[in-house]
Amino acid sequence: MVKQERAARTRETLIRAAAEVFAEQGFVTASIAAISRRAGVSAGGLHFHFENKTVLARAVEDRAAQALRRVTTERWGGVAASSAAVDGNALQVLVDSSHALLALLAADVVVRAAFLLCADVSRRSAIDLRRQWRLWVEAVTRAAARQGVLADGLSPQDAAGVVVAATVGLEALGARDGDWLAPHALTRFWTLTLPRLAADGALGGLVAEGSAGEAGAGRGSLT
């Protein structure tokens, strides 16, 4: 048992070290030697746990995919993106999920690195985190339309496109400048955008900073 626990800790150390190196140098430039040095593990020890750099990158992506599911589907009662039977105002769910995503990107280098890996044209990623996020946003905007809280004449697809473009843009910019991942950056986006997304009468209850428990919560609604 002790040996298994030590092996599990070593794997986690290697995954985090790989994420840090991938985030700093990119997949192509990152080397096994740099990752093993960062982790404080010999190259032989690294290869015992991970066959090569590609396998390590997949492990980073797997960890990030799990984290992303926790701030989307699992966060809202295990709701699947295909159905999105959202409990509560779907637009507020979308705001809160986006704040949770950017907070996760700011706090967790594994998630930041995985998003970069998924966008790296030099390799074929088995997991597309940006697509995973897009599917969730599209599902929630469809739920908003069903609830009648989406602005009249606005298609869920168009609404989702705007939100995905903005949040993925902040993610990409935040890879080099963490200020783009700060809550105020996303709050500004929602403050400007929600009046165009929300139906008449639905705007007053929405909180651009995120509702209770989210970054910047408790600052009031958009009225």
Secondary structure, DSSP 8 states (H G I E B T S, - for coil): -HHHHHHHHHHHHHHHHHHHHHHHH-TTT--HHHHHHHHT--HHHHHHH-SSHHHHHHHHHHHHHHHHHHHTTGGGTT--TTT---SS-HHHHHHHHHHHHHHHHHH-HHHHHHHHHHT-TTS--S--HHHHHHHHHHHHHHHHHHHT-B-TT--HHHHHHHHHHHHHHHHHHHTT-GGGGSHHHHHHHHHHHHHHHB-TTTSTT--TT-STTSTTTTS----
